[in-house]
Amino acid sequence: MKLTEKASYIKGLVEGMELDTNTKEGKVIAALLDLTEELAQAVSDIQEDIEEIDSDLQELQDYAEELDDDLADVEDYLAGEDGDEEDDDADDEDCDGDCENCSGCDDTEYYEIVCPSCGETVCFDESLDPENLTCPACGEKFGCIVAEDDYKKMEKDEK
């Protein structure tokens, strides 16, 4: 039996006793019954709110677990892609090993530039046009100016 039902039951018992509410004792009992009903209703409302919050919290926990699983998949994918290449980067003289977006170092010289939109370091080699780059992190298209000596070297390497 819920608290509101218990309060109604007690009120029914008192009403069945036909207490005189004009007496001091009757007034006190009637006030206590009203208070009991109000408290029971307030507790019932709070319990409903708690049940709703518990339900919302469970949904959020489920969603957080899904996000955690998805993030783990992304981390596994990135570790599989980049994990082996980091060792190669450290051994290559052309790469300083700090480039996170480098697709692996070989004998190709890579150039680094900071994306003007998101600030991520972007690497590119002579196969890409430095005036038409796309940031892999944010997708923003931008261009950069390559020093004339480096640009001539890039053109020479392409031939």
RACOR-V288962 format. One record per pair of residues at least 6 apart in sequence whose C-alpha atoms are under 7 Angstrom apart, sorted by the first residue. I is the first residue (numbers start at 1). J is the second residue. D is the distance in whole Angstrom. If there is no record, write none. Layout:
# RACOR-V288962
I,J,D  I,J,D
This chain:
# RACOR-V288962
3,40,5  4,37,7  4,40,5  4,41,6  7,36,6  7,37,5  7,40,7  11,33,6  19,26,6  20,26,5  21,27,5  21,30,7  85,104,5  88,105,6  89,95,6  89,97,5  89,104,7  89,105,6  90,96,7  90,97,5  92,105,7  92,106,7  94,109,6  95,105,7  101,122,6  101,123,6  102,123,6  108,125,7  109,125,6  110,123,6  110,124,5  110,125,5  111,123,5  111,124,5  111,125,6  112,121,6  112,122,6  112,123,4  112,124,7  113,121,6  113,122,5  113,123,7  114,120,6  114,121,4  114,122,6  115,121,6  115,122,7  115,135,6  117,140,7  118,138,7  120,137,7  122,135,6  126,154,5  126,158,7  130,143,6  130,144,6  130,145,7  131,142,7  131,143,4  131,144,5  132,141,7  132,142,6  132,143,5  133,141,6  133,142,5  133,143,6  134,140,6  134,141,4  134,142,6  135,141,6
